[in-house]
Amino acid sequence: MSEIPETGREIRGAGVSPQALDDWFAREVLPLEPQLMQFLHHNWRNKADIADLRQDVYVRIYEAAQKQIPSPARPFVFAVARNLLIDRLRKAQVVPIEAVADVDILGFASDAPNPERSLAARDELRRLQGALERLAPRCREAFVLGRIQGLSRTEIAARMGVSEDTVTEHLTKGMRALANILYGDDHGRTP
């Protein structure tokens, strides 16, 4: 047999005596109700559900505490409340498949692009790669570091061993050249 923390009461086997559980609940959980209600009001849109949510939190806490009384109670209460809200949100977003005769009516976008979009995206990437290869080497290096790798002008300047003004020039020339190559009339000139 072990003892309930802070009370000295015994826990028999894997469960807790009903009286010890009731005492713990009244002493540790119920005084947290104003804070719990504030938490629920702050984190749940439909205010009409708050009382039901509170009761569901209490049921989950009580059922979990039947096996072992958590100590300390406060973090446990708010973890249960948070998890209940998350469960409710998940269930609210699930539409039973039987409720809709035609799945296309649901309007869910597939994560995978359709074959036409994939082909178009690959074509665009090839065009961009070809345009990048036509840039002057230092201009291309600055552009790749800044626009593709996301480095700041200061970081690019340090890597390339040039001033930030030179980096700005390379980036400006690179953007203009790429725009001309991809969208303009410039089909053969190398910047």
C-alpha positions as CSV (number, residue, x, y, z in Angstrom):
1,M,0.0,0.0,0.0
2,S,1.1,3.5,-0.7
3,E,-0.1,6.9,0.5
4,I,-1.8,9.8,-1.2
5,P,0.7,12.7,-1.3
6,E,0.1,15.4,1.3
7,T,-2.8,13.6,3.0
8,G,-1.3,10.4,4.5
9,R,-4.3,8.4,3.3
10,E,-3.7,5.0,1.9
11,I,-4.2,3.9,-1.7
12,R,-5.3,0.3,-2.0
13,G,-3.9,-1.7,-4.9
14,A,-4.1,0.1,-8.2
15,G,-7.1,2.3,-7.3
16,V,-8.0,5.0,-4.8
17,S,-10.7,4.6,-2.1
18,P,-13.9,6.5,-3.1
19,Q,-13.8,8.6,0.1
20,A,-10.2,9.6,-0.4
21,L,-10.9,10.5,-4.0
22,D,-14.0,12.6,-3.1
23,D,-12.0,14.4,-0.4
24,W,-9.1,15.1,-2.8
25,F,-11.4,16.3,-5.5
26,A,-13.3,18.7,-3.1
27,R,-10.0,19.9,-1.6
28,E,-7.7,20.2,-4.6
29,V,-9.9,20.4,-7.8
30,L,-13.0,22.3,-7.0
31,P,-11.2,25.4,-5.6
32,L,-9.6,25.7,-9.1
33,E,-13.1,26.2,-10.7
34,P,-12.9,30.0,-11.2
35,Q,-9.5,29.7,-12.9
36,L,-10.7,26.7,-15.0
37,M,-13.8,28.7,-16.1
38,Q,-11.6,31.6,-17.0
39,F,-9.4,29.3,-19.0
40,L,-12.4,27.7,-20.8
41,H,-14.0,31.1,-21.6
42,H,-10.7,32.4,-23.0
43,N,-10.0,29.3,-25.1
44,W,-13.5,28.3,-26.4
45,R,-15.6,30.4,-28.8
46,N,-19.0,29.0,-28.1
47,K,-19.8,30.3,-24.6
48,A,-22.9,28.1,-24.4
49,D,-20.6,25.0,-24.2
50,I,-18.5,26.2,-21.2
51,A,-20.6,24.5,-18.5
52,D,-20.6,21.2,-20.4
53,L,-16.9,21.5,-21.0
54,R,-16.3,22.1,-17.2
55,Q,-18.3,19.0,-16.4
56,D,-16.4,16.9,-19.0
57,V,-13.1,18.1,-17.5
58,Y,-14.3,17.1,-14.0
59,V,-15.3,13.6,-15.3
60,R,-11.9,13.1,-17.0
61,I,-10.1,14.2,-13.9
62,Y,-12.2,12.0,-11.6
63,E,-11.8,9.0,-13.8
64,A,-8.0,9.4,-14.1
65,A,-7.7,10.0,-10.3
66,Q,-9.4,6.7,-9.6
67,K,-6.2,4.9,-10.6
68,Q,-3.8,7.4,-9.0
69,I,-4.3,10.8,-7.5
70,P,-2.1,13.3,-9.4
71,S,0.1,15.6,-7.4
72,P,0.1,18.5,-7.9
73,A,-3.5,18.9,-9.0
74,R,-3.4,22.3,-10.7
75,P,-1.2,21.4,-13.7
76,F,-3.1,18.2,-14.2
77,V,-6.5,20.0,-14.2
78,F,-5.3,22.4,-16.9
79,A,-3.7,19.7,-19.0
80,V,-6.9,17.8,-18.9
81,A,-8.9,20.9,-19.9
82,R,-6.4,21.7,-22.8
83,N,-6.6,18.1,-24.1
84,L,-10.4,18.2,-23.9
85,L,-10.5,21.4,-26.0
86,I,-8.1,19.9,-28.5
87,D,-10.2,16.7,-28.7
88,R,-13.4,18.8,-29.3
89,L,-11.7,20.9,-32.0
90,R,-10.6,17.7,-33.8
91,K,-14.0,16.2,-33.6
92,A,-15.6,19.4,-34.8
93,Q,-13.4,19.4,-38.0
94,V,-14.3,15.8,-38.9
95,V,-17.2,15.3,-41.2
96,P,-18.7,11.8,-41.3
97,I,-18.2,10.4,-44.8
98,E,-21.8,9.1,-44.7
99,A,-23.1,12.6,-44.3
100,V,-22.1,13.5,-47.8
101,A,-23.1,11.6,-50.8
102,D,-20.5,13.1,-53.1
103,V,-17.1,13.5,-51.6
104,D,-16.2,16.2,-54.1
105,I,-18.9,18.4,-52.5
106,L,-16.7,18.7,-49.4
107,G,-14.2,20.8,-51.3
108,F,-11.1,19.4,-49.7
109,A,-8.0,20.2,-51.6
110,S,-5.6,17.4,-52.0
111,D,-2.2,17.9,-50.5
112,A,-0.7,16.5,-53.7
113,P,-0.9,18.7,-56.8
114,N,-2.6,17.3,-59.8
115,P,-0.4,16.1,-62.7
116,E,-0.8,19.3,-64.7
117,R,0.3,21.5,-61.8
118,S,3.3,19.2,-61.2
119,L,4.3,19.4,-64.8
120,A,3.9,23.1,-64.9
121,A,5.9,23.6,-61.7
122,R,8.7,21.4,-63.0
123,D,8.8,23.4,-66.3
124,E,8.9,26.7,-64.3
125,L,11.8,25.3,-62.2
126,R,13.7,24.3,-65.4
127,R,13.2,27.8,-66.8
128,L,14.4,29.4,-63.6
129,Q,17.4,27.2,-63.4
130,G,18.3,28.0,-67.1
131,A,17.8,31.7,-66.4
132,L,20.1,31.5,-63.3
133,E,22.8,29.7,-65.3
134,R,22.8,32.7,-67.7
135,L,23.6,35.2,-64.9
136,A,27.2,36.4,-64.4
137,P,28.9,34.1,-61.8
138,R,29.1,36.7,-59.0
139,C,25.6,38.0,-59.7
140,R,24.3,34.4,-59.6
141,E,26.1,33.7,-56.3
142,A,24.7,36.8,-54.6
143,F,21.2,36.0,-55.9
144,V,21.3,32.3,-54.7
145,L,22.7,33.3,-51.3
146,G,20.1,36.1,-50.8
147,R,16.9,34.9,-52.5
148,I,17.2,31.1,-52.3
149,Q,19.2,30.5,-49.1
150,G,17.7,33.6,-47.4
151,L,20.9,35.2,-46.2
152,S,21.0,38.9,-45.3
153,R,23.1,41.4,-47.3
154,T,25.6,41.5,-44.5
155,E,26.0,37.7,-44.5
156,I,26.3,37.6,-48.3
157,A,28.9,40.3,-48.3
158,A,30.9,38.4,-45.7
159,R,30.7,35.2,-47.7
160,M,31.6,36.8,-51.0
161,G,34.3,39.1,-49.5
162,V,32.7,42.2,-51.0
163,S,30.9,45.3,-49.6
164,E,27.2,45.4,-48.9
165,D,26.8,48.0,-51.7
166,T,28.3,45.5,-54.2
167,V,25.9,42.8,-52.9
168,T,23.0,45.2,-53.5
169,E,24.3,45.9,-57.1
170,H,24.5,42.1,-57.8
171,L,21.1,41.5,-56.4
172,T,19.5,44.3,-58.4
173,K,21.3,43.3,-61.6
174,G,20.3,39.7,-61.0
175,M,16.6,40.5,-60.4
176,R,16.5,42.7,-63.6
177,A,18.2,40.1,-65.7
178,L,16.0,37.3,-64.5
179,A,12.9,39.3,-65.1
180,N,14.1,40.1,-68.6
181,I,15.1,36.5,-69.3
182,L,11.9,35.0,-67.9
183,Y,9.3,37.6,-68.9
184,G,11.0,40.1,-71.3
185,D,12.2,40.1,-74.8
186,D,15.8,39.3,-73.7
187,H,16.3,35.8,-75.0
188,G,20.0,35.6,-75.5
189,R,21.9,38.3,-73.6
190,T,23.9,37.3,-70.6
191,P,24.1,40.0,-67.9
